[in-house]
Amino acid sequence: MNARIKYLLIGIITFIIIFLMNYIGNDSPDKLSRALLTATCSVIGLGIGLWIYSKRDQNDDRNHFD
């Protein structure tokens, strides 16, 4: 599977899980906006982390055994 598709799928699953955790477990009147904001920020943070991880993995010369 392509790396972009894999990372996109991970982001979508993360968004859904965090959104539902915040939406279902919140009793405040603005629970929709809070759940959307939290889930969006979480996916952005995850995306930045995965981008840094993939760049670090490309520049690693220790894993090339040839």
Backbone torsions as a table, in degrees:
resi	resn	phi	psi	omega
1	MET	NA	142.9	179.7
2	ASN	-65.1	146.4	-176.4
3	ALA	-65.8	-37.4	179.7
4	ARG	-64.6	-41.7	-180.0
5	ILE	-66.0	-39.1	178.8
6	LYS	-64.0	-44.7	179.6
7	TYR	-68.4	-35.6	176.9
8	LEU	-65.9	-41.3	177.7
9	LEU	-64.6	-41.1	176.7
10	ILE	-62.4	-41.3	178.7
11	GLY	-64.4	-41.9	179.8
12	ILE	-66.3	-43.7	178.6
13	ILE	-64.0	-41.3	177.9
14	THR	-62.8	-43.9	178.8
15	PHE	-59.3	-46.4	-177.9
16	ILE	-63.4	-45.0	-177.9
17	ILE	-65.0	-47.5	-177.7
18	ILE	-69.0	-37.5	177.2
19	PHE	-61.4	-47.8	-178.7
20	LEU	-66.1	-37.2	177.9
21	MET	-62.3	-41.0	-179.0
22	ASN	-78.1	-33.8	-177.6
23	TYR	-75.4	-43.8	-177.4
24	ILE	-73.7	-36.7	-175.3
25	GLY	-89.6	12.4	-175.8
26	ASN	-117.8	136.0	179.9
27	ASP	-108.7	0.6	-177.9
28	SER	-74.6	157.7	-176.7
29	PRO	-67.5	-23.0	-179.5
30	ASP	-103.7	39.1	-174.6
31	LYS	-68.1	-29.5	178.9
32	LEU	-67.1	-46.7	-179.2
33	SER	-67.8	-37.9	177.5
34	ARG	-65.5	-41.9	-179.6
35	ALA	-66.5	-41.4	178.0
36	LEU	-64.6	-43.4	-179.3
37	LEU	-65.7	-44.2	-179.7
38	THR	-65.2	-43.8	-179.7
39	ALA	-67.1	-39.5	178.9
40	THR	-65.4	-45.3	178.8
41	CYS	-64.6	-35.3	178.3
42	SER	-66.1	-41.8	179.5
43	VAL	-68.8	-36.9	176.6
44	ILE	-63.9	-45.1	177.2
45	GLY	-62.7	-40.8	176.8
46	LEU	-64.2	-40.8	178.9
47	GLY	-63.0	-41.6	177.4
48	ILE	-64.6	-42.5	178.7
49	GLY	-63.8	-41.9	178.4
50	LEU	-68.7	-34.1	177.4
51	TRP	-65.3	-44.4	177.9
52	ILE	-64.2	-40.9	179.3
53	TYR	-62.7	-42.4	-178.9
54	SER	-70.5	-36.0	177.0
55	LYS	-67.7	-38.4	178.6
56	ARG	-66.5	-37.5	-178.8
57	ASP	-69.9	-31.0	178.6
58	GLN	-72.7	-32.3	-176.4
59	ASN	-90.3	5.4	-177.2
60	ASP	-87.5	112.4	-179.1
61	ASP	-88.0	-7.4	-177.7
62	ARG	-73.6	-22.7	-174.8
63	ASN	-92.9	5.9	178.7
64	HIS	-100.7	103.8	-171.6
65	PHE	-88.4	-12.7	-174.1
66	ASP	-55.1	NA	NA
